């Protein structure tokens, strides 16, 4: 049975890494002494070791050890044998490139579908959708496919921002970008605002975190979805 927390962000403004969601994570990973961390998204170019150390400091607060997937000779076996898995944020193009290059994508999908507790933030949440095409990231590298895990029956847009009419900015809003996606693609998109996450238990998908999410569907007006709503029927 799938058991996932799929979060918009790792860090709320002014807070420490993962602090806002640590109480949920202590329950989510309650049967785990260690978790496997996937650092391939490398935010800001941080090294795998530095990123893993950062995650380790956060998880030490709930008495869970962290091992980076790059520390293993066989990353596929590391995923298969993991007690729990966390894929961190950063650049989704880089993350997906590495998962395909190392042939980890299928193993990760099988582990999640088999019930291994999973946490994704930002890029690590993007890969839970049908494709990575609604990421906010720059295409710094070309992955062999935009296809991702398909754990969710829709795509994710993390860090979703509403248009601020007070800003003197002529660039596209997130809503406009998602509309561009829907010009050529059909999957629904959930815009996850900061501090929101999806709780996945089997086939049930529940919006958590107290804020509304924004649902975009092709050829339909976007709608707001309240926290605690069931998103399982969105297709």
HUTAWO-V60510 format. One record per backbone hydrogen bond with DSSP energy under -0.5 kcal/mol. NH is the residue of the N-H (numbers start at 1). CO is the residue of the C=O. If there is no record, write none. Layout:
{{NH CO} {NH CO}}
This chain:
{{4 200} {5 118} {6 198} {7 5} {7 120} {8 196} {15 12} {18 10} {19 16} {21 18} {22 18} {22 19} {24 21} {25 21} {26 22} {27 23} {28 24} {29 25} {30 27} {32 29} {35 65} {36 84} {37 35} {37 67} {38 86} {39 37} {42 39} {43 89} {45 42} {46 43} {51 47} {52 48} {53 49} {54 50} {55 51} {56 52} {57 53} {58 54} {59 55} {60 56} {61 57} {61 58} {62 59} {63 60} {64 59} {65 33} {67 35} {69 37} {71 68} {72 69} {75 73} {78 74} {79 75} {80 76} {81 77} {82 78} {82 79} {85 117} {86 36} {87 119} {88 38} {88 86} {91 41} {92 90} {95 91} {96 92} {97 93} {98 94} {99 95} {100 96} {101 97} {102 98} {103 100} {104 99} {105 99} {108 104} {109 105} {110 106} {111 107} {112 108} {113 109} {114 110} {115 112} {116 111} {117 83} {118 3} {119 85} {120 5} {121 87} {122 7} {124 121} {125 122} {126 122} {127 123} {128 125} {129 126} {130 154} {132 146} {135 132} {140 138} {143 141} {148 130} {149 127} {150 129} {151 128} {152 128} {155 188} {157 190} {160 157} {160 192} {165 163} {167 164} {169 167} {177 173} {178 174} {179 175} {180 176} {181 177} {182 178} {183 179} {183 180} {184 180} {184 181} {185 181} {189 216} {190 155} {191 189} {191 214} {192 157} {192 190} {193 191} {196 193} {197 208} {198 6} {199 206} {200 4} {200 198} {201 199} {201 204} {202 2} {204 201} {206 199} {207 229} {208 197} {213 225} {214 191} {215 213} {215 223} {216 189} {216 214} {218 186} {220 217} {223 215} {225 213} {228 207} {229 226} {231 205} {231 229} {232 205} {234 231}}
